Structures are given as C-alpha cells and as structure tokens.
Amino acid sequence: MASYISPAFLQQCFAMHRLDMVVRQLKGSGIIVSCRQCKIRHTVRLERRAEEREAVLGGEAQVFAEPLLRCAASHLPAIGVHAVDVVRDALDLWCAQCRETYPFRIIECVTRSV
C-alpha cells in the first residue's frame, strides 16, 4: 500500500472524479474521503478558516461546526467535497441535503491506495 503526504493527490482526484468522492468519516480534527473510481483513501486533517474562527466567540472552538456534526450523524452520505485548492490549502465540504457549505484549511493530507 503506497502512502503520499500531499494534498495534490486529493485535488487531482477531485478534478477527475468529483462525483465519486465520498466522505466516509468525520473524526477529531479530520475527515476520511475515499474515491470509488480510483480506489484511493485521503485522510485530511483540517482547521477552520481564519474568517470562520473569528465568528466563534469564547473558548476553544471545535473544528467541525455543530450543523455539520448533525449532518454527519443523520445523513453522512449527503456530505461531499465541494472544492479543493492546494494553493490556498483550502477544502470545502458540502451537505447536499441541507445545502450548506463548510470551509476549512488543510493542515495535512495523507493519500493511500487501497
């Protein structure tokens, strides 16, 4: 099993197989995204973007907003990758059922072929 530490593989997979990328899990400060087309799994550590962190008042902010956690608990298959930009280290998640977009900054991305 090959392993690569770069968000470039995530962006390439997103560009080629956008509709085949599935968010499998939200845990801790990261997500696990798999591509059904090329059989690759991306483990991505995230943090909220600067503009999102400023909106949260007081205390330590969670990486994932409460609405996104509710989406993951009730309809995880509806959550997908909306945009990937490795130049800005940006990744946006989107819930198709709620029609909400959640912006994040990529801290680390590990890609593994399965």
N, CA, C and O atoms as a DFTB+ gen file, in Angstrom:
456 C
 N C O
     1  1       0.843      -1.166       0.000
     2  2       0.000       0.000       0.000
     3  2       0.897       1.241       0.000
     4  3       1.644       1.465       0.953
     5  1       0.827       2.043      -1.056
     6  2       1.605       3.270      -1.167
     7  2       0.939       4.373      -0.350
     8  3      -0.285       4.415      -0.220
     9  1       1.764       5.263       0.198
    10  2       1.263       6.363       1.000
    11  2       1.979       7.651       0.594
    12  3       3.205       7.669       0.478
    13  1       1.211       8.739       0.375
    14  2       1.767      10.017      -0.051
    15  2       1.255      11.121       0.861
    16  3       0.073      11.149       1.207
    17  1       2.139      12.026       1.250
    18  2       1.750      13.141       2.115
    19  2       1.745      14.413       1.274
    20  3       2.753      15.113       1.180
    21  1       0.604      14.700       0.671
    22  2       0.449      15.889      -0.156
    23  2      -1.026      16.053      -0.512
    24  3      -1.684      15.080      -0.879
    25  1      -1.549      17.274      -0.407
    26  2      -2.935      17.488      -0.838
    27  2      -3.089      17.516      -2.356
    28  3      -4.212      17.576      -2.857
    29  1      -1.990      17.474      -3.088
    30  2      -2.066      17.488      -4.559
    31  2      -2.811      16.265      -5.087
    32  3      -3.531      16.363      -6.080
    33  1      -2.647      15.127      -4.441
    34  2      -3.348      13.919      -4.875
    35  2      -4.852      14.047      -4.632
    36  3      -5.661      13.561      -5.422
    37  1      -5.214      14.699      -3.543
    38  2      -6.626      14.957      -3.257
    39  2      -7.223      15.872      -4.321
    40  3      -8.329      15.624      -4.800
    41  1      -6.499      16.929      -4.694
    42  2      -7.004      17.852      -5.703
    43  2      -7.111      17.172      -7.064
    44  3      -8.072      17.403      -7.797
    45  1      -6.134      16.339      -7.407
    46  2      -6.179      15.642      -8.685
    47  2      -7.370      14.683      -8.734
    48  3      -8.075      14.609      -9.740
    49  1      -7.581      13.966      -7.663
    50  2      -8.714      13.041      -7.583
    51  2     -10.031      13.817      -7.683
    52  3     -10.963      13.382      -8.359
    53  1     -10.100      14.964      -7.008
    54  2     -11.297      15.801      -7.046
    55  2     -11.557      16.307      -8.468
    56  3     -12.703      16.335      -8.919
    57  1     -10.494      16.706      -9.173
    58  2     -10.648      17.221     -10.536
    59  2     -11.143      16.142     -11.502
    60  3     -11.914      16.428     -12.418
    61  1     -10.704      14.923     -11.296
    62  2     -11.050      13.845     -12.221
    63  2     -12.335      13.103     -11.842
    64  3     -13.109      12.715     -12.718
    65  1     -12.562      12.905     -10.544
    66  2     -13.668      12.047     -10.093
    67  2     -14.517      12.718      -9.021
    68  3     -14.859      12.088      -8.020
    69  1     -14.849      13.952      -9.213
    70  2     -15.585      14.735      -8.213
    71  2     -16.822      14.021      -7.677
    72  3     -17.082      14.071      -6.475
    73  1     -17.578      13.369      -8.529
    74  2     -18.817      12.719      -8.107
    75  2     -18.592      11.374      -7.431
    76  3     -19.511      10.828      -6.821
    77  1     -17.386      10.838      -7.532
    78  2     -17.074       9.552      -6.910
    79  2     -16.392       9.689      -5.554
    80  3     -16.056       8.684      -4.927
    81  1     -16.185      10.917      -5.097
    82  2     -15.554      11.133      -3.797
    83  2     -16.614      11.130      -2.701
    84  3     -17.613      11.845      -2.781
    85  1     -16.378      10.316      -1.680
    86  2     -17.343      10.136      -0.604
    87  2     -16.658      10.402       0.732
    88  3     -15.580       9.870       1.000
    89  1     -17.286      11.226       1.570
    90  2     -16.786      11.437       2.930
    91  2     -17.235      10.244       3.746
    92  3     -18.432      10.019       3.922
    93  1     -16.277       9.477       4.244
    94  2     -16.587       8.262       4.998
    95  2     -16.734       8.520       6.491
    96  3     -17.513       7.859       7.176
    97  1     -15.964       9.504       6.987
    98  2     -15.952       9.690       8.436
    99  2     -15.453      11.083       8.793
   100  3     -14.555      11.614       8.138
   101  1     -16.038      11.677       9.836
   102  2     -15.533      12.884      10.465
   103  2     -15.083      12.459      11.839
   104  3     -15.870      11.912      12.612
   105  1     -13.811      12.705      12.158
   106  2     -13.352      12.317      13.493
   107  2     -12.234      13.239      13.934
   108  3     -11.352      13.588      13.149
   109  1     -12.279      13.629      15.193
   110  2     -11.261      14.517      15.730
   111  2     -11.194      15.811      14.943
   112  3     -12.165      16.565      14.880
   113  1     -10.048      16.059      14.348
   114  2      -9.875      17.267      13.538
   115  2      -9.701      16.925      12.064
   116  3      -9.108      17.692      11.306
   117  1     -10.225      15.763      11.662
   118  2     -10.024      15.371      10.274
   119  2     -11.182      14.616       9.679
   120  3     -12.172      14.301      10.340
   121  1     -11.017      14.335       8.392
   122  2     -12.017      13.572       7.661
   123  2     -11.316      12.473       6.872
   124  3     -10.122      12.551       6.583
   125  1     -12.076      11.472       6.539
   126  2     -11.589      10.416       5.654
   127  2     -12.474      10.449       4.415
   128  3     -13.692      10.292       4.493
   129  1     -11.828      10.659       3.266
   130  2     -12.521      10.740       1.982
   131  2     -12.001       9.611       1.117
   132  3     -10.791       9.407       1.014
   133  1     -12.900       8.883       0.501
   134  2     -12.454       7.835      -0.420
   135  2     -13.035       8.098      -1.800
   136  3     -14.109       8.680      -1.952
   137  1     -12.287       7.649      -2.798
   138  2     -12.722       7.780      -4.185
   139  2     -13.097       6.393      -4.692
   140  3     -12.266       5.484      -4.715
   141  1     -14.334       6.241      -5.092
   142  2     -14.798       4.948      -5.583
   143  2     -14.183       4.601      -6.930
   144  3     -14.044       3.424      -7.265
   145  1     -13.817       5.607      -7.699
   146  2     -13.284       5.383      -9.039
   147  2     -11.852       4.846      -9.015
   148  3     -11.561       3.833      -9.652
   149  1     -10.959       5.517      -8.288
   150  2      -9.538       5.116      -8.325
   151  2      -9.109       4.353      -7.076
   152  3      -7.923       4.064      -6.912
   153  1     -10.051       4.024      -6.193
   154  2      -9.765       3.209      -5.001
   155  2      -8.661       3.817      -4.138
   156  3      -7.739       3.118      -3.717
   157  1      -8.759       5.109      -3.879
   158  2      -7.791       5.826      -3.052
   159  2      -8.519       6.401      -1.844
   160  3      -9.672       6.824      -1.938
   161  1      -7.825       6.409      -0.705
   162  2      -8.373       6.987       0.526
   163  2      -7.507       8.171       0.938
   164  3      -6.284       8.056       1.015
   165  1      -8.140       9.300       1.202
   166  2      -7.458      10.512       1.636
   167  2      -7.837      10.777       3.089
   168  3      -9.019      10.893       3.413
   169  1      -6.846      10.873       3.959
   170  2      -7.072      11.245       5.348
   171  2      -6.581      12.680       5.497
   172  3      -5.394      12.955       5.322
   173  1      -7.494      13.593       5.820
   174  2      -7.185      15.019       5.803
   175  2      -7.416      15.618       7.184
   176  3      -8.512      15.535       7.737
   177  1      -6.358      16.228       7.734
   178  2      -6.503      16.986       8.984
   179  2      -6.863      18.414       8.610
   180  3      -6.244      19.006       7.727
   181  1      -7.864      18.963       9.282
   182  2      -8.411      20.269       8.927
   183  2      -8.425      21.216      10.110
   184  3      -8.324      20.803      11.265
   185  1      -8.552      22.499       9.793
   186  2      -8.875      23.508      10.790
   187  2      -9.807      24.504      10.119
   188  3      -9.847      24.607       8.893
   189  1     -10.549      25.229      10.927
   190  2     -11.446      26.227      10.363
   191  2     -10.626      27.329       9.717
   192  3      -9.517      27.637      10.156
   193  1     -11.180      27.911       8.682
   194  2     -10.504      29.045       8.043
   195  2     -10.533      30.235       8.977
   196  3     -11.383      30.306       9.865
   197  1      -9.618      31.170       8.791
   198  2      -9.480      32.338       9.667
   199  2     -10.794      33.092       9.833
   200  3     -11.153      33.460      10.952
   201  1     -11.515      33.330       8.743
   202  2     -12.770      34.087       8.846
   203  2     -13.820      33.325       9.639
   204  3     -14.685      33.938      10.265
   205  1     -13.757      31.989       9.621
   206  2     -14.704      31.179      10.383
   207  2     -14.335      31.169      11.871
   208  3     -15.220      31.168      12.726
   209  1     -13.034      31.163      12.182
   210  2     -12.602      31.145      13.581
   211  2     -12.978      32.429      14.291
   212  3     -13.303      32.406      15.478
   213  1     -12.938      33.558      13.581
   214  2     -13.276      34.839      14.193
   215  2     -14.744      34.921      14.571
   216  3     -15.108      35.639      15.502
   217  1     -15.585      34.196      13.858
   218  2     -17.016      34.231      14.121
   219  2     -17.384      33.490      15.411
   220  3     -18.449      33.740      15.976
   221  1     -16.527      32.588      15.884
   222  2     -16.801      31.820      17.086
   223  2     -16.353      32.631      18.296
   224  3     -15.215      33.096      18.358
   225  1     -17.250      32.793      19.247
   226  2     -16.937      33.595      20.421
   227  2     -16.569      32.720      21.602
   228  3     -17.242      31.731      21.893
   229  1     -15.487      33.095      22.284
   230  2     -15.100      32.470      23.539
   231  2     -14.644      31.035      23.445
   232  3     -15.167      30.244      22.659
   233  1     -13.651      30.712      24.268
   234  2     -13.202      29.334      24.427
   235  2     -12.568      28.712      23.203
   236  3     -12.373      29.367      22.179
   237  1     -12.252      27.448      23.327
   238  2     -11.646      26.660      22.257
   239  2     -12.731      26.236      21.283
   240  3     -13.702      25.582      21.665
   241  1     -12.563      26.607      20.041
   242  2     -13.561      26.272      19.021
   243  2     -13.340      24.865      18.505
   244  3     -12.200      24.429      18.342
   245  1     -14.428      24.154      18.248
   246  2     -14.342      22.846      17.623
   247  2     -13.998      23.029      16.157
   248  3     -14.309      24.058      15.558
   249  1     -13.357      22.027      15.587
   250  2     -13.026      22.095      14.168
   251  2     -14.294      22.023      13.341
   252  3     -14.454      22.785      12.387
   253  1     -15.191      21.129      13.686
   254  2     -16.424      20.962      12.930
   255  2     -17.570      21.673      13.640
   256  3     -17.784      21.485      14.837
   257  1     -18.300      22.487      12.894
   258  2     -19.447      23.212      13.437
   259  2     -20.557      22.228      13.793
   260  3     -20.643      21.139      13.224
   261  1     -21.386      22.617      14.722
   262  2     -22.494      21.759      15.167
   263  2     -23.413      21.336      14.019
   264  3     -23.801      20.169      13.961
   265  1     -23.776      22.240      13.104
   266  2     -24.643      21.785      11.999
   267  2     -23.998      20.681      11.159
   268  3     -24.687      19.764      10.712
   269  1     -22.690      20.760      10.941
   270  2     -22.003      19.724      10.169
   271  2     -21.978      18.410      10.934
   272  3     -22.142      17.347      10.336
   273  1     -21.779      18.464      12.228
   274  2     -21.796      17.241      13.043
   275  2     -23.180      16.595      13.031
   276  3     -23.295      15.370      13.002
   277  1     -24.233      17.420      13.052
   278  2     -25.598      16.870      12.961
   279  2     -25.825      16.218      11.602
   280  3     -26.466      15.171      11.509
   281  1     -25.295      16.843      10.544
   282  2     -25.410      16.249       9.201
   283  2     -24.727      14.886       9.172
   284  3     -25.280      13.916       8.654
   285  1     -23.520      14.820       9.733
   286  2     -22.755      13.571       9.726
   287  2     -23.480      12.488      10.515
   288  3     -23.438      11.316      10.143
   289  1     -24.142      12.872      11.597
   290  2     -24.845      11.893      12.419
   291  2     -26.114      11.384      11.741
   292  3     -26.458      10.211      11.883
   293  1     -26.805      12.238      11.014
   294  2     -28.090      11.825      10.450
   295  2     -28.045      11.437       8.974
   296  3     -28.811      10.572       8.548
   297  1     -27.164      12.059       8.183
   298  2     -27.120      11.742       6.752
   299  2     -25.705      11.944       6.185
   300  3     -25.487      12.786       5.314
   301  1     -24.768      11.165       6.692
   302  2     -23.368      11.239       6.260
   303  2     -23.194      11.067       4.746
   304  3     -22.367      11.773       4.168
   305  1     -23.920      10.175       4.075
   306  2     -23.735      10.033       2.622
   307  2     -24.019      11.311       1.823
   308  3     -23.582      11.425       0.677
   309  1     -24.738      12.265       2.404
   310  2     -25.039      13.514       1.699
   311  2     -23.883      14.507       1.752
   312  3     -23.901      15.506       1.033
   313  1     -22.868      14.250       2.595
   314  2     -21.735      15.165       2.723
   315  2     -20.672      14.804       1.699
   316  3     -20.261      13.649       1.586
   317  1     -20.240      15.805       0.962
   318  2     -19.230      15.580      -0.061
   319  2     -18.217      16.708      -0.106
   320  3     -18.355      17.716       0.586
   321  1     -17.203      16.523      -0.929
   322  2     -16.182      17.547      -1.121
   323  2     -16.693      18.504      -2.186
   324  3     -17.028      18.094      -3.297
   325  1     -16.750      19.774      -1.836
   326  2     -17.286      20.793      -2.739
   327  2     -16.186      21.496      -3.537
   328  3     -16.389      21.850      -4.698
   329  1     -15.017      21.700      -2.912
   330  2     -13.903      22.368      -3.583
   331  2     -12.600      22.011      -2.890
   332  3     -12.560      21.794      -1.679
   333  1     -11.525      21.954      -3.689
   334  2     -10.178      21.717      -3.173
   335  2      -9.249      22.684      -3.890
   336  3      -9.265      22.777      -5.117
   337  1      -8.437      23.405      -3.119
   338  2      -7.463      24.333      -3.688
   339  2      -6.162      24.188      -2.905
   340  3      -6.060      24.672      -1.778
   341  1      -5.157      23.519      -3.501
   342  2      -3.907      23.283      -2.783
   343  2      -3.044      24.529      -2.693
   344  3      -2.169      24.602      -1.829
   345  1      -3.261      25.501      -3.550
   346  2      -2.503      26.752      -3.475
   347  2      -2.876      27.513      -2.200
   348  3      -2.010      28.064      -1.520
   349  1      -4.162      27.538      -1.888
   350  2      -4.634      28.214      -0.673
   351  2      -4.805      27.248       0.502
   352  3      -5.227      27.667       1.580
   353  1      -4.488      25.973       0.316
   354  2      -4.716      24.934       1.330
   355  2      -6.171      24.935       1.791
   356  3      -6.451      24.869       2.988
   357  1      -7.076      25.010       0.850
   358  2      -8.497      25.107       1.170
   359  2      -9.249      23.858       0.740
   360  3      -8.957      23.258      -0.295
   361  1     -10.222      23.483       1.559
   362  2     -11.124      22.384       1.253
   363  2     -12.496      22.780       1.768
   364  3     -12.638      23.182       2.923
   365  1     -13.497      22.669       0.924
   366  2     -14.870      22.969       1.321
   367  2     -15.685      21.690       1.295
   368  3     -15.662      20.943       0.316
   369  1     -16.405      21.444       2.378
   370  2     -17.359      20.342       2.428
   371  2     -18.738      20.898       2.152
   372  3     -19.019      22.061       2.442
   373  1     -19.605      20.059       1.588
   374  2     -20.951      20.483       1.236
   375  2     -21.927      19.384       1.602
   376  3     -21.685      18.209       1.327
   377  1     -23.026      19.766       2.221
   378  2     -24.091      18.818       2.520
   379  2     -25.190      19.014       1.485
   380  3     -25.828      20.065       1.429
   381  1     -25.401      17.996       0.674
   382  2     -26.397      18.079      -0.390
   383  2     -27.817      18.148       0.169
   384  3     -28.690      18.769      -0.439
   385  1     -28.053      17.530       1.299
   386  2     -29.394      17.516       1.868
   387  2     -29.738      18.872       2.489
   388  3     -30.844      19.377       2.299
   389  1     -28.799      19.459       3.225
   390  2     -29.044      20.748       3.894
   391  2     -28.682      21.946       3.013
   392  3     -29.074      23.077       3.298
   393  1     -27.935      21.686       1.949
   394  2     -27.460      22.734       1.036
   395  2     -26.607      23.774       1.756
   396  3     -26.781      24.978       1.567
   397  1     -25.689      23.292       2.576
   398  2     -24.764      24.147       3.322
   399  2     -23.329      23.822       2.928
   400  3     -22.999      22.664       2.669
   401  1     -22.478      24.844       2.883
   402  2     -21.061      24.677       2.596
   403  2     -20.265      25.012       3.845
   404  3     -20.574      25.975       4.547
   405  1     -19.232      24.209       4.124
   406  2     -18.392      24.387       5.300
   407  2     -16.941      24.525       4.861
   408  3     -16.355      23.556       4.378
   409  1     -16.338      25.723       5.020
   410  2     -14.966      25.950       4.556
   411  2     -13.926      25.554       5.610
   412  3     -14.110      25.798       6.803
   413  1     -12.831      24.938       5.149
   414  2     -11.742      24.519       6.025
   415  2     -10.392      24.812       5.382
   416  3     -10.290      25.062       4.181
   417  1      -9.372      24.774       6.211
   418  2      -7.999      24.876       5.747
   419  2      -7.345      23.517       5.953
   420  3      -7.498      22.907       7.012
   421  1      -6.614      23.037       4.943
   422  2      -5.941      21.738       5.022
   423  2      -4.643      21.901       5.802
   424  3      -3.804      22.730       5.450
   425  1      -4.478      21.116       6.851
   426  2      -3.237      21.096       7.618
   427  2      -2.328      20.011       7.082
   428  3      -1.131      20.223       6.891
   429  1      -2.912      18.838       6.838
   430  2      -2.141      17.690       6.365
   431  2      -3.071      16.770       5.589
   432  3      -4.248      16.627       5.921
   433  1      -2.525      16.152       4.552
   434  2      -3.305      15.203       3.763
   435  2      -2.441      13.995       3.457
   436  3      -1.366      14.127       2.872
   437  1      -2.899      12.830       3.844
   438  2      -2.197      11.568       3.571
   439  2      -3.079      10.764       2.626
   440  3      -4.249      10.512       2.916
   441  1      -2.508      10.366       1.497
   442  2      -3.232       9.605       0.489
   443  2      -2.694       8.188       0.450
   444  3      -1.484       7.971       0.389
   445  1      -3.603       7.226       0.486
   446  2      -3.216       5.802       0.444
   447  2      -4.039       5.095      -0.604
   448  3      -5.244       5.317      -0.724
   449  1      -3.379       4.241      -1.360
   450  2      -4.125       3.400      -2.292
   451  2      -4.564       2.141      -1.540
   452  3      -3.806       1.580      -0.749
   453  1      -5.780       1.718      -1.796
   454  2      -6.310       0.539      -1.085
   455  2      -6.493      -0.622      -2.013
   456  3      -6.929      -1.691      -1.586
